[in-house]
Amino acid sequence: MPSLEKFCSITADMGMTIIGNGPSGMRIDFPFEGVATGPHWEGERPVKGIDYSTVRADGNMDLDIHATIGEKRETVSYRGIGVSIANADKSAEPRELITFHTGNEDLAWLNSEIGVAVGKGEAGKLLVEVYLVKP
């Protein structure tokens, strides 16, 4: 049975750009910027990205996230897909499957990992917990 290993916690501020109705639903882009903390490095690392979201007919959102953790030589890019559950209090609960990409030799082990993330978005704030899936 696979297990989860904590990778990092992300806290970020989110913006919002409404793109409009399209064939698959209402498109909204959520740029975000913040910090990541985790057991694989010391201190905080900057996080920056955008979530290309599509609001579905059931009110939930399909997520397509492109972001980076770190900077310069220590940058790790990640891509997440998933769903965000809309709550009656106008908060959202993102649930994501994540893959990583980096050219940094010290972090290259991430290129063969997959992650899962769960979190909460509310009033322009985002908190996401990222875990690595271990066999």
N, C-alpha and C positions, 0 to 999 in steps of 0.2 A: 504494500500500500504506500503510495507516495506521501511525503510529508512536506511541510512548508518551513522555510528558513527565512527569517526576517532579513530583508535587504536594506530598506530605508523607509523613513517617514518624510513625506513632502507636505509643506505648508506653503500656500501661495495665494496671491491676490489674483482675481479673475476679472477680465473685462468682458464685454459682450458686443458683437457686431451681428445684427440681423441681416442675413442675406436675402431671405424671402422664400415664398412658396415655390417649390419645384415639383418635378414628377414623383419624387419619393417622399415628400413632406416638407415641412418648414425647416430651412437650413439656418443655423445660428453658429457662428464661430466664437469660441471662448479663448482668447489669448490669456496666458497665465505666466506669472513670474514669482519666484519665491526661493526657498531653500530646502535642501535635503540633508537629513542627518541619518547616519546608519553605522552599523558595526564594522563595515569594511573600510572606513576612513575616519580620520579625526576631524572634529568640528563640523561646520556647515559647508555645503557646496551649493553654488547657485543652480537654480532650475529655471528653464525658460521653454515655453512651448505654446502650442495652440491645439485646441480640441475642435475639430470640424464635426459638429453635431447635427443630426437630423431628427426633428420631432416626429414621432410616429403617430398613427391614428389613435393609439391607446394612451397617448400623453407621455410615454417614456421616450428616451432619446437613444439612437444608435450613435456610438462614439467612434471617432477615428482620430487618435491622438499622436502628435509628432512633437518630441521634446528632447532636450539635452539636460544632463546633470553634469556639473563641473565646468571647467574652462581650460583653455589652452591644451596642454599635453594630456590632461586627465579627463577630457570630455568623453562622456558616454552618451550616445544617442539612443533613444528608445522609441518604439512605436507600440501603441496600444489600441486594441479594438475591444468593444464591449457594449454595454447597455447602462444607461443611467435611469434609475427608478425615480419617478416623480412622486413626491409626497404631498399630502394635503396642505402642509405648512409652508409650501413653496421651496422646501429643501430638496436636494437630489442625492441619490446614493449611487455613485459610479461603481461599476464592477467590470474589471478589465483583464484581458490576456495581453501580456507584454513580451516583446522580443528586444534584444539589445544589439548595439553595434559600436565597436570602438577600435581604433588603431593603436591604442596604448598597450604595450607589451605586458605591463603589470596588471592590466584589467582585461586582457584578451580572453580570459576564462568566461567572461560574460557573453561572448559571442556564441557560445553553445548552450546558454541557459534560456529558460522561459520563466516568466514571472506572472503572478496574479496580483491584482490590486483591488482593494475595496476602500471606499471613503465616503466623504460627505461634502457636499457643496451647498453653501448658503450665504446669501447677502454679499456676493462678491468674494467670498473666502472659500478656499479649498483645502481639505486635509485628506491625504491619501496614504495608506499603508501598503507598501510593496513587499511581496514575498517571492522567494525563488522556490520553484517546485523541484523537490529532490526525490529521486527514485527510492 
